[in-house]
Amino acid sequence: MDENEFDVFVIGSGIAGQTVAKACIVEGMKVAIADNREFGGTCANRGCDPKKILLGALEAYELSANLKGKGIDKVVKVNWKQLQKFKRKFTAKIPASTEQNLNGKGMKLFHQSPEFLDENTLLVEGKKIKAKKIIIATGQIPRKLEIPGAKHFKNSDDFLNLKKLPKQIVFVGGGYIGMEFAHMAARAGAEVTVIDTGKRPLHAFDADLVNELRKYSETLGINFIFNATPTVLKKQRKKLTLTYELERREHTIEAEAFFNTAGRVPALTGLDLEKGNVQFEDNGVATNAYLQSTSNSNVYACGDVSDKNLPLTPLSGRQGYVVAENIINGNDKKLEVPVIPSVVFTSPNLATVGYSEDEARSRYKNIRVNFEVATDWFNAKRINAPLYAYKVIMNDRTGEIVGAHLIGPDAGETINIFTMAINNKMTDRDIKSTIFSYPSWGNDIKSMV
């Protein structure tokens, strides 16, 4: 085989792309992998992992603030510079270690995003590459805000790498990224505003619990502006000014930094998919049940860039395994997606799994909805948690749990128990008959059902 010919060429070095590449190289295939950014993907370099590291210190701040005068004399102070230094101990080594790992397995690495020349040919680093199978695993990128002055917006990468926290920050977009960063910035001492075009933040999450989170966020000093449409961002001498429309009137807001947190879209720009006969829509590459392109059988797409995407790292890995098996064995495995939890890592966490209340009402004749703000429960009271609430949804006829929505200090962990329960069709009786450790957050779910 020519040095510029490969059995498998993977575009993207995140979890999905690496999973495919590693599985195929084990089978003796000639594999190449390319990325136009640091090897290792978004989650490890500039997403979930570094975000959670920053969150660790801010959780310590939150706990000390809640317990001040109840065993804690002083609220801890967040040292942003030290926190960023600690974060870099994790992230700085990712690209080099990823490249070393992939090189060691015998893969050819390219440091540029390819472009299609035809259905089996790519142009990368000035070379024409032929590949029997091409895998698109490029993930997602921030959605552009198409307004004058948009170039002055910073994005999530910039926030996670801030050397110094601005005094005033505006996040344009109240999704999970905007809300997580807003909580971090407010606790680290910034004056924070969240602007959103909708009537509330976190549209994909339970409205009742989001309302509780919004009210608590306001006690932290986070200001919300809803139903607002940004129109112009102007850079002044020291600050920036955003003009937005609200109730048919023009308003302005000034801050040191504005961040675009208006969501993410599949990273497909520059690939020239049309030349490769790869059909795609706004939600990603069009694929069949095998994650194979519906228009070019030589191409597969996995992870956040496919039209079967949910922006969740565990699902990206699963999609990578599906694609690898179908390349190796010839389309013998369809993508099967279990019920998957989703967590907003605000403090406290907001977590969800299964059906929403409206979805459950449309699918079942009768449902039972247990909803309560439970700040007077022991686990919340022992750490003086200001917010702890749940909504659990059950099929009233069978008692089967079909949806769970939590907000609380450990909701990101507790939701995993509900995920296991829903995937295994457990009932309220099954949960109540299980003996959990006590007193623990997990034990609380017995009272929730």
N, C-alpha and C positions, 0 to 999 in steps of 0.2 A: 504494500500500500504506500502511495506517495506521502511524503511528510506533511503535505497540506490536505490530506484526505483523512477523515475520521469516521468511525462507526457512529459516534454520538458527540454532538457539540451542544454544550449547555451554556445558555446565556443567563448569567446571574449566579452569585456565589453564596446566597443565603441558605437557609435550612432546606428549602425545597430543591434547589439546584444541586447542593452538595449531596443530598440523599440519592438523587438520580445518578450522579456522576460516580459516587462510591460503589453503588450496587452494580453498575455496568462494568466498571473496571475490574471488579472481582470476577466477573464472568469472562474476562479475557478480551474485552472490547477495547478498541483504541478510542480514548476519550479526551476531549478538550473542554475547558471551562473558561469563560470570559466575564469580566466585570469592569465597568467604567469607573467604579469607586473602590474603596477599600474592600479587600476580600473579607468575607464573613457575613455580609448582609446587614439589613437594617436593624434587626432585633438586637444583635450582639454589639454592634458598633454605635448605633445612634437611635435606638428605640427602647424596647421593653427593659433590657438589662440596665443600661445606664440610668434610665428613669427611675427604676426601682432602687438603685443605689442612692440617688439623691433623696428619694422618699424616706429612706431609713432614718436619716438624721432628723428629718422634719416630723416623723412619727415620734421620735424621742422628745422633740419640742412640744408636740401636741399632748403627750402623756404628762410631761412635767407641768404644762400650763393647766391641765385639768385637775392635777393633784396638788397644786399650790395651796398651802395652808392645810393640807390633809396628809402631812407627812413629808412634803417637799417644800423647802423654804424659798428656793429661787427657781424661776423658770429658766431653762437652759437657753443660751444664746447661739443662734446658728451662725457659724463661720463659713460663709459661702466659698471663700477661696480655698479653705482646707477641705471642704466637702468635694469641690471639683478635683482637687489633687487626689483625694481618695478614690474618686470615680475613675480617674485616668489609670490607676493601678490595674483596673479590670479591663478597660477598653483599649488602652494603648498597645497591648500585646496581641490583640485579636487578629489584625490583618496579617502580620508576619507569621503567627503560629498557624493560621488557616492555610496560607500559601505553602508553608513547610509541610503541613500534613498532606495537602493535595499533591504537591510535587513528589513527596515520598511514595505516593501510591502509583506514580507513573503517569500522571495526567499532564497535558500540555496546558499552560496558563497564558491567557491573553489579558492585557490591561487596557481594554477598550471595548466599548459596546459595538457589536457587529451591525452591519446593515445587510439586508437580503438583496441578492442580485437576481436569483430565481428560486425555484422551489427547493433546491438542494445546495445552493451556493451562497456563501456569505463573503463579505469584504470586511476584514478586521486587521488592523495594524498594517494596512497597505497590501495585505496578502489575500488572494482568492482561496477560500476554503470550501472544500466539498465535504458534505456530511450526509450519511444515510438517514440519520435521525437528528432533528434539531429540537432542543427543549428550550422554551421561553419561560424563564423563572425570574423575571426582572423586578417583581414586587410592585410597590406603589410609591408615588411621590406626592408632595403637597399639591393640592388643587390650586390653580392660579386664580387670583382675584383680578378680574379684567377691569380695572379702573385706572384713571390717570394717577401716576405716582406709585403704582403697585411695586415698583422696583425697590422702594424704601421699606417694604415689609420684611421682617425677619421670619424665619421658619422654625420648626421644631429642632432641627440640627443646631441652629444658632442658640436657642434657649438652653439646650443641654450642654453647650460649651461656653456659656457666659462666664467670663472671668470675674466680672463685677456685676452685681444685680442692679439694674436701673431703679430709680426711685419711683417712677410712675410707669406702669406697663398696661397696655391695652391688648387684649386677645380678641381677634375678630373671628368668631366661631365658637359656639358653646358645645361642641362635641366632647368626646372623652379626652382628647389631647388638650383642648383649651381649658377644660375644667380641672384636669390633673395639674397642669402648669399653673393655673390660677391659684390653686390651693398651696402649691409649693411656694410661689412667689409671695403670696400674702403672709405666710408664716415666716418667711425669710426677711420680711420687713418692707416689701414693696407696696405701693398703693395700686390696687388692681381693679381694672374694669373689664368685663366680658360683654361684647356686643354680638348679637345674633339676629338673623333675619326672621327667625321663628318666634313663637310666643313663649318658649321655654327652652332651657338647655336639654341636652341628652334625649333627643326625640325617640331613640330606640329603646329607652328604658321606661319602667313603670312610672306613670305620671304622678301617682301619690307619693312614691318614695323620692322621686326627683324634686317634688315640691318641698319635701322635708329637707333634702340636701340644699336646695336653693336658699331656704330660710336660714339654715345654719351657716351657709357660706356668707350670707350677708352679715352675720354676727362677727365674722372674721375680718370684715371690712371690704369684702368683694362687692363691687357695684355692678349691677346688671342693667343692660339696655336691650330690650327685646323689640321685635318687629321693626328693626332698623336696617336700612340699606346703605352700605358705604358707597360714596360717590367719588371722592377725591382724597388722596393722601399727599400732603405737602410737607417738604422738609424746610424747617426754619433754621435760624442760626444755631440754636442749641437743642431744640425740641422738634417734634413733628405735630402736625395738625390733621386730623381726619374729619372730613365733612361727611355727614350721613343724613338720610331722609327718614323722618319719623312722623307719622300722622300728617303727611303732605307738607311738612315743614322742614326747613333745613337747620341742622344743628352742627356744632363742632365740638371736638374733644382734643385736648392737647396732652402729650406724654413724651417721655424720653425714648420709649421704644414701643413699636407696634408689631405684633406677631400674627401672621396668617395661620390660624388654626381652623380653617374652614373645611377640613376634611382632606382625604387623599384619593388619588385616582390611579388606575393602572399605568405603569411606566412603559409606554409603548412608543413614545416620540423618538424618532431617529432610526428606528429599526427597518423602515421601508417595507412594512408588512405587505403592502399591495404588490410589490415586485415578487414577493414570496408566495403570493396567492393565499395569504393567511387572513381570513375574515375576522373582524373584531368589531366590538361595539363599545359604548361608553363604559360598560362594566367589565371589559376585558376581552381576551381572545375567546372566540366562539369555539366551544369544545363539546364533544359527545360524552357519553357516560364513561368512556375510557380516558378522558382528558386529552383526546386526540383532536387536532384541528378539524373542524367540519368541512374545510375547503382544501386542505393540504394534508394528506395522510402521513406525510413524512415529519410533521410537526406536532409536538405536544406542548401543553402549557400547564403549569402547576404553581401553586401558591397564590398569593394575592393578585397575580396578573391574569389568572384565568377567570372565565365568567362563572365558575363555580366557587368563587372566592368568598371567604369570610376573613377579615383581617386578623387572623389568629394564628400564632406560630405553631401550635400543635397540629392544626389542620393542614398547614403548609407541609409539614413533615409527612403527614399521612398521604397527601396528594403526591409527594415525591416518591413514596413507596409504590403507589398505584402506577405511576408513569413508568418507573423502573421495571416493574413486573410485566407491564404490557410491552415494553421494548424487548425484554429478554424472552418472554414466552408467547408473544403475539396476541395482544388484546384478549387476555383471559380474565382480567380483573376490572370490575366496575367500581367507581367511587361510591362508597357507602359512608354516609356521614351520621354518626350518632348525635344525640343531643349534646351540645357543647356549651359550657358556661362562658359568660363574658363579664369582665370586671373593669370598672372605672376605679383606678387607684388614686382617688381622692382620699382624704383622711377625715372621716371614716370612708371605707370602701363602699361602693355601690355595686352589687352583683346580681346577675340574672341568669336563669336557665329555664328552658322549656317554654311553654305558651304564656303569652300575656293574658290578662284578664279578658280582653276583647276577643282574642283568638280562641280562648277556651270556651267562651260563650257561643261562638259560632260553630264549634265542633262537637259540643256535648249538649244533651238535652237539659241536664241540670248539673251545676257545679257548686262547690262550696269554696268560699273565699275567706280565708283567715287573715285579717289585716289588723295590725296593732303597732303603735309606737310603744316600745318596751324599755324605755330608759329607767323604769323602776324595777327591772329585773336585776337579780344579784350581780351577774357578770358585768352589766353596765355600771351599776352603782359602786362596785368595788374599785373601779378606776375612774369614777365620776365622769363617765362618757356622756357627752351632751346629746348624742343622737344614736339611737338603736331602734330599728323598726324592721318589720317583715310583712310580706304578703305571700301566702302559700295557697295554691289553687289545686283543688282535687276534683276528680270525677265523683259526684255525689253518690251515684249508684254503686260504684265499686270501691270507692275510697282511694283509688290510685292517684298518686301525686303526678300532676301534669305540668306544673309550673311553680317556680320559686323565685322570689325577688327579695333581696336583703340589703340593708344598709347598717353598717356597724363596724367597730374596730377590727373585727376578724372575718368580715363577710367574704373576702376573697378566698379564704380557706374553707369556711363553712359551706359555701355554695358547692364545693366538690362533693360533699355528702349527698346533697340533693341531686346532683348530676348522676351519681351512681344509683340513687334511688329511682330516678325517672328512667334511666336506661335499662334498669332491671325490673321495671313495672312494679315497684314496691308500693304498698298501700300505707295509709296512716297507721293501720294496725301493725304492720311490719316494723315501722319506725318505733312506735310506742313499746313494742315488745323487745327491742334491742337494748342491751345494757351498755351505756357509754360511760366513759370516765366522768367523774363528778368532783368538783364543779368545773365544767369546761364549756366553751362556746358550742362545741358539737352536741353536748347534752341538751342544750336549749331547743334544738329542733324538735324534741319530743313534745315540748309545750307549744310549738308552732303549728303542729298538725292536729 
